[in-house]
Amino acid sequence: MLREKIPVGDLFIGGDAPVTVQTMWKRPLGETIDDVLASIHDFAAFGCDLIRFSAPRLEDARIIGSIAKRSPIPIVADIHFDHRIALEAIRAGVHKVRINPGNIGSREKAETVLRAAADAGVAIRVGINGGSLPRTLRNHPDRGEAMLLAAEEEIGILEKIGFSRVVFSLKSSDIESSVKANTLFSQRYRYPLHIGLTESGPLVPGTVKSSIMISRLLLMGIGDTIRVSLSEEPIKEVMAGVEILKALGLRKNGVRIISCPRCGRSTFDPHAFLARYEKELLKSDKSLTVAVMGCVVNGPEEARHADIGITGAGREVIVFRKGSIVYKGEAERAYKAFWDQFSSFEG
Ligand code: SF4
């Protein structure tokens, strides 16, 4: 079932729009807006499409609104319990508000927020979380179904006032119940879906679990925007999210890196090379494949078949471009030759 397509700032979520990647700001809003904006520009360069900020206080809503006015990507305000903060965020110019109508105080307050959002053209994300289900559903034996039922309670409020600029998320820290909730929801409703595991953990376990869950859904055609939620800096969430989309062929732009793990045979160090260049490569939106290889066992073939490749080969390092050798010699010059080729490559 094709999802509704809703605008969020300059972006679209759902329908035939590309799947987007998002992250969340992880510190209190104590630093200057210029510093926050510099970070957002960096996240955007790595492929982040939108970013969410918590707004526990009224003044946070105003700060987030100021950020939204100068941000290169849409800004989402995350609000619980106090509908006045949601109203202030909408007034201040955020592009989307994450609330749960059911926990914003009362049905009347939820309706006030939804009407204000409708008047301002602001989207809403309703986020159902398996860890904070309504009391009536907490002992439900099936977590996936319980999340669906919680979402349906919220839909009742939305439909009463005809508000449809909505994205839903149904998340838990468990893969199976999250997949089930999103699958059931997508069979019944056309609201776009923000997918991801919540509280998925530190970098490696969190990325692995999130990738499995998100990929299972995306491969079924479910999911319009993704977040890899990690106990890590936002940039790691963005990098993981973008790599999931690239691996599934859902994001064509960007550099695909093939690199060997290195072993006792290596005569060129892929780890050191990537420590120097990985971020610059991943920030590029050129569409090409790069191979970084340690020795002659697999190096020359992988490097030859990539758009640009660098590999150890005995005492020398070879740089390939589209299958042809463009440099052969010592490592430091090979670095430069590689980077010159990359810079001049029209991807
Ligand atoms: S390419 Fe060479 S260095 Fe890299 S893992 Fe394979 S054998 Fe080891």
Residues whose N, C-alpha, C, O or C-beta is under 5 A from the ligand:
A	BS01	SF4	C260 P261 R262 C263 R265 S266 M293 G294 C295 V297 N298 G299
